[in-house]
Amino acid sequence: MNQITVYTSNHCRYCVMLKNFLSDQNISYKEVNVETNPAIMQQLVEKTGQLGVPQTEVNGQWVVGYDPNSIMSALRK
């Protein structure tokens, strides 16, 4: 089973677009809002080297930004 975690913030339009894409594709995911827990954001920076959101972990592979093609590719692996 695929494990997808989407890291978001409150006012991120690309985060909304990504969540809508996943929902439209009937792909379940866990959402983590980094604004409610700054320590999570620090962990993301350490793992990916990126500060922005959305960031998506798909079965251990990271996709930064709104990139549906990369997410679908990661799901096929």
Order of alpha helices (4+ residues) and beta strands (2+ residues): beta-alpha-beta-alpha-beta-beta-alpha
